[in-house]
């Protein structure tokens, strides 16, 4: 069904003028000039083909036509407010759906989310985090707010880099003199690994178990290094990939996404 074009701004001016029965006070409320209020009212009268106000010795008063439309108009504005509130509730500010590598969540993200939760929701029911099982989940299908991925850049998405692109060779304090390999982080030439892991998380777990040394993103390894579970065998050096916080461009207009991004981003 084709909807009639509604002069919403003029109707808003009419509502204010009807409440105050004064163009001047309506102008003060709307932060415009009384002349602008008068122009909007005259334009609305032209569109509707009726007179909405008349001037008397006592001041401004509504015509019967203006009176007839006022209650339905105010009810409509209340419905508009309910609609806006419903749309905002759909982007629940206390719920985040995030896709992230498991190992990065455990070593880097979880402590920061806990701190964000405690600092931003002291007087409310708390933040709910929904973690997608697949870090490469589709944003639409999984209804994601954000994703964290180990990549060389945001690609077609919009994103911020969570940590510098650095890598470091690590091992447990007591470890075998062997190497652990995983896709995307080539070992020194000529090295024959004892373990071919399928992900940085598996390589991290293998190193923590003392099965050998491996090269990991510094952001993934630095927590274990700080607590003494791993030792750094080399100084950090530049890497191609790093952890990025990603989302399609429209997601970044969400107030809750901007709040979390500003907290996590360096």
C-alpha positions as CSV (number, residue, x, y, z in Angstrom):
1,X,0.0,0.0,0.0
2,X,1.4,3.4,-1.0
3,X,1.7,5.7,2.0
4,X,0.8,9.4,1.9
5,X,3.8,11.7,2.3
6,X,3.5,13.3,5.7
7,X,5.0,16.7,6.4
8,X,6.5,15.5,9.7
9,X,8.5,18.6,10.5
10,X,5.5,20.8,10.1
11,X,3.3,18.5,12.2
12,X,5.9,18.6,14.9
13,X,5.8,22.5,14.8
14,X,2.0,22.3,14.9
15,X,2.1,20.1,18.0
16,X,4.4,22.6,19.8
17,X,2.4,25.6,18.8
18,X,-0.9,23.9,19.9
19,X,0.6,23.0,23.3
20,X,1.8,26.5,24.0
21,X,-0.8,28.4,21.9
22,X,2.1,30.7,21.1
23,X,4.4,30.8,18.1
24,X,7.0,32.5,20.2
25,X,7.1,29.8,22.9
26,X,6.9,27.0,20.3
27,X,9.9,28.6,18.6
28,X,11.8,28.6,21.9
29,X,11.1,24.9,22.4
30,X,12.2,24.0,18.8
31,X,15.2,26.4,18.8
32,X,13.9,28.3,15.7
33,X,12.5,31.7,15.1
34,X,8.8,32.6,15.5
35,X,8.8,33.5,11.8
36,X,9.9,30.0,11.0
37,X,7.1,28.5,13.1
38,X,4.6,30.7,11.3
39,X,6.0,29.6,7.9
40,X,5.7,25.9,8.8
41,X,2.1,26.4,10.1
42,X,1.0,28.3,6.9
43,X,2.7,25.6,4.7
44,X,0.9,22.8,6.7
45,X,-2.5,24.7,6.3
46,X,-1.8,24.9,2.5
47,X,-1.2,21.1,2.3
48,X,-4.2,20.2,4.4
49,X,-6.5,22.8,3.0
50,X,-7.7,23.9,6.4
51,X,-7.0,26.7,8.9
52,X,-5.4,25.4,12.1
53,X,-5.2,28.6,14.3
54,X,-7.0,31.9,14.5
55,X,-6.0,35.0,16.4
56,X,-8.5,36.5,18.9
57,X,-8.4,39.3,21.4
58,X,-7.3,36.7,24.0
59,X,-4.5,35.4,21.8
60,X,-3.9,32.3,19.6
61,X,-6.5,29.5,19.7
62,X,-7.1,26.3,17.7
63,X,-9.8,26.0,15.1
64,X,-12.2,23.0,15.3
65,X,-10.1,21.4,12.5
66,X,-6.9,21.8,14.5
67,X,-8.6,20.4,17.6
68,X,-9.8,17.4,15.6
69,X,-6.4,16.4,14.5
70,X,-4.4,17.1,17.7
71,X,-5.1,14.0,19.8
72,X,-4.4,11.5,16.9
73,X,-1.2,13.5,16.1
74,X,0.1,13.2,19.6
75,X,-0.7,9.6,19.7
76,X,1.2,9.2,16.5
77,X,4.3,10.9,18.0
78,X,4.1,8.6,21.0
79,X,4.1,5.6,18.6
80,X,7.1,7.1,16.8
81,X,9.0,7.2,20.1
82,X,8.0,3.6,20.8
83,X,9.2,2.6,17.4
84,X,12.6,4.3,18.0
85,X,12.9,2.7,21.4
86,X,12.1,-0.7,19.9
87,X,14.8,-0.4,17.2
88,X,17.3,0.7,19.8
89,X,16.4,-2.3,22.0
90,X,17.0,-4.6,19.0
91,X,20.6,-3.5,19.2
92,X,20.7,-4.4,22.9
93,X,23.5,-2.4,24.5
94,X,24.1,-5.1,27.0
95,X,24.6,-7.9,24.5
96,X,27.6,-8.5,22.2
97,X,27.9,-11.4,19.7
98,X,31.6,-11.9,18.9
99,X,33.5,-14.3,16.7
100,X,37.1,-14.8,17.9
101,X,39.8,-17.4,17.9
102,X,39.5,-19.5,21.1
103,X,43.2,-19.1,22.0
104,X,43.1,-15.3,21.5
105,X,39.9,-15.1,23.6
106,X,41.5,-17.0,26.5
107,X,44.9,-15.2,26.4
108,X,43.9,-11.7,25.4
109,X,40.2,-10.9,25.0
110,X,38.6,-12.5,28.0
111,X,40.4,-10.4,30.7
112,X,39.7,-7.2,28.8
113,X,36.0,-8.1,28.4
114,X,35.7,-8.8,32.1
115,X,37.3,-5.4,32.9
116,X,35.0,-3.7,30.4
117,X,32.0,-5.4,32.0
118,X,33.0,-4.3,35.5
119,X,33.7,-0.7,34.6
120,X,30.7,0.0,32.4
121,X,27.8,-1.9,34.1
122,X,28.3,-1.5,37.9
123,X,24.7,-0.3,38.3
124,X,23.0,-2.6,35.8
125,X,22.5,-6.3,35.2
126,X,25.8,-6.7,33.4
127,X,26.9,-7.4,29.8
128,X,26.1,-10.6,28.0
129,X,28.7,-12.0,25.6
130,X,27.7,-14.5,22.9
131,X,30.8,-16.2,21.4
132,X,30.4,-17.6,17.9
133,X,31.9,-21.1,17.5
134,X,33.5,-20.2,14.2
135,X,35.9,-17.2,14.1
136,X,35.2,-16.9,10.4
137,X,31.4,-16.9,10.8
138,X,29.4,-14.9,8.3
139,X,28.3,-11.6,9.9
140,X,24.7,-11.8,8.7
141,X,24.1,-15.5,9.3
142,X,25.6,-15.4,12.8
143,X,24.2,-12.0,13.6
144,X,27.6,-10.9,14.7
145,X,28.5,-7.5,16.2
146,X,32.2,-7.9,15.8
147,X,34.8,-10.5,14.8
148,X,38.5,-10.8,15.7
149,X,40.7,-12.4,13.1
150,X,44.5,-12.9,12.5
151,X,44.8,-11.2,9.1
152,X,47.1,-8.8,7.2
153,X,44.4,-6.1,7.1
154,X,40.7,-5.5,7.2
155,X,40.0,-6.3,3.6
156,X,36.4,-5.5,2.6
157,X,35.4,-5.0,6.2
158,X,36.1,-2.0,8.5
159,X,38.4,-2.6,11.4
160,X,41.0,-1.5,13.9
161,X,44.3,-3.3,14.7
162,X,44.3,-4.6,18.3
163,X,48.0,-5.1,18.6
164,X,51.2,-4.4,16.6
165,X,52.1,-6.9,13.9
166,X,54.9,-8.6,15.8
167,X,55.9,-12.2,16.3
168,X,58.2,-13.9,18.8
169,X,59.7,-17.3,19.2
170,X,58.6,-18.9,22.4
171,X,58.9,-22.2,24.4
172,X,58.1,-23.5,27.9
173,X,60.9,-23.0,30.4
174,X,61.6,-26.8,30.1
175,X,61.1,-27.8,26.5
176,X,62.3,-30.2,23.9
177,X,64.8,-28.9,21.4
178,X,62.3,-29.2,18.5
179,X,60.0,-27.0,16.5
180,X,56.3,-26.7,16.3
181,X,54.9,-25.5,12.9
182,X,51.5,-24.1,12.0
183,X,50.0,-22.6,8.8
184,X,50.8,-18.9,8.2
185,X,53.9,-18.6,10.3
186,X,56.8,-20.2,8.4
187,X,59.7,-21.6,10.4
188,X,63.4,-20.9,9.6
189,X,64.6,-22.5,6.4
190,X,65.8,-26.1,6.8
191,X,63.9,-26.7,10.1
192,X,62.0,-30.0,10.3
193,X,59.2,-29.6,12.8
194,X,58.2,-32.3,15.3
195,X,54.6,-31.1,15.3
196,X,52.5,-29.7,12.4
197,X,49.7,-27.9,14.2
198,X,46.6,-26.7,12.5
199,X,46.3,-23.3,14.2
200,X,48.1,-20.9,16.4
201,X,46.0,-22.1,19.3
202,X,47.3,-25.7,18.8
203,X,50.9,-24.4,18.5
204,X,50.4,-22.4,21.7
205,X,49.1,-25.5,23.6
206,X,51.9,-27.6,22.3
207,X,54.5,-25.1,23.4
208,X,52.9,-24.7,26.8
209,X,53.2,-28.5,27.2
210,X,56.9,-28.3,26.6
211,X,56.8,-30.1,23.2
212,X,59.1,-27.6,21.5
213,X,59.5,-24.0,20.4
214,X,57.2,-22.1,18.0
215,X,56.7,-18.7,16.5
216,X,53.6,-16.9,17.7
217,X,52.0,-13.5,17.3
218,X,53.3,-11.4,20.3
219,X,49.7,-10.5,21.3
220,X,48.9,-14.2,21.7
221,X,52.1,-15.1,23.6
222,X,52.7,-12.1,25.8
223,X,50.3,-13.1,28.6
224,X,51.9,-16.5,28.9
225,X,55.4,-14.9,28.9
226,X,54.3,-12.5,31.6
227,X,53.2,-15.3,33.9
228,X,56.3,-17.4,33.2
229,X,54.5,-20.2,31.3
230,X,56.5,-19.4,28.2
231,X,59.9,-17.8,27.7
232,X,60.8,-15.6,24.8
233,X,63.7,-17.0,22.9
234,X,64.0,-14.0,20.5
235,X,63.1,-10.4,20.6
236,X,59.8,-9.5,18.9
237,X,60.2,-8.9,15.1
238,X,57.8,-7.6,12.4
239,X,55.2,-9.9,11.2
240,X,52.7,-9.8,8.2
241,X,49.6,-10.6,10.2
242,X,48.1,-9.3,13.4
243,X,44.8,-9.4,15.3
244,X,42.2,-7.1,13.9
245,X,38.7,-6.2,15.3
246,X,36.4,-6.3,12.2
247,X,32.9,-5.6,11.2
248,X,30.9,-4.4,8.1
249,X,30.8,-0.6,7.9
250,X,27.2,-0.2,9.0
251,X,28.0,-2.0,12.3
252,X,30.3,0.9,13.3
253,X,27.3,3.2,13.6
254,X,26.1,1.2,16.5
255,X,26.6,3.0,19.8
256,X,27.4,-0.2,21.7
257,X,30.0,-1.3,19.0
258,X,31.7,2.1,19.2
259,X,31.9,1.8,23.0
260,X,33.5,-1.6,23.0
261,X,35.9,-0.8,20.1
262,X,37.1,2.4,21.9
263,X,37.8,0.3,25.0
264,X,39.7,-2.5,23.2
265,X,41.6,-0.5,20.6
266,X,45.0,0.8,21.5
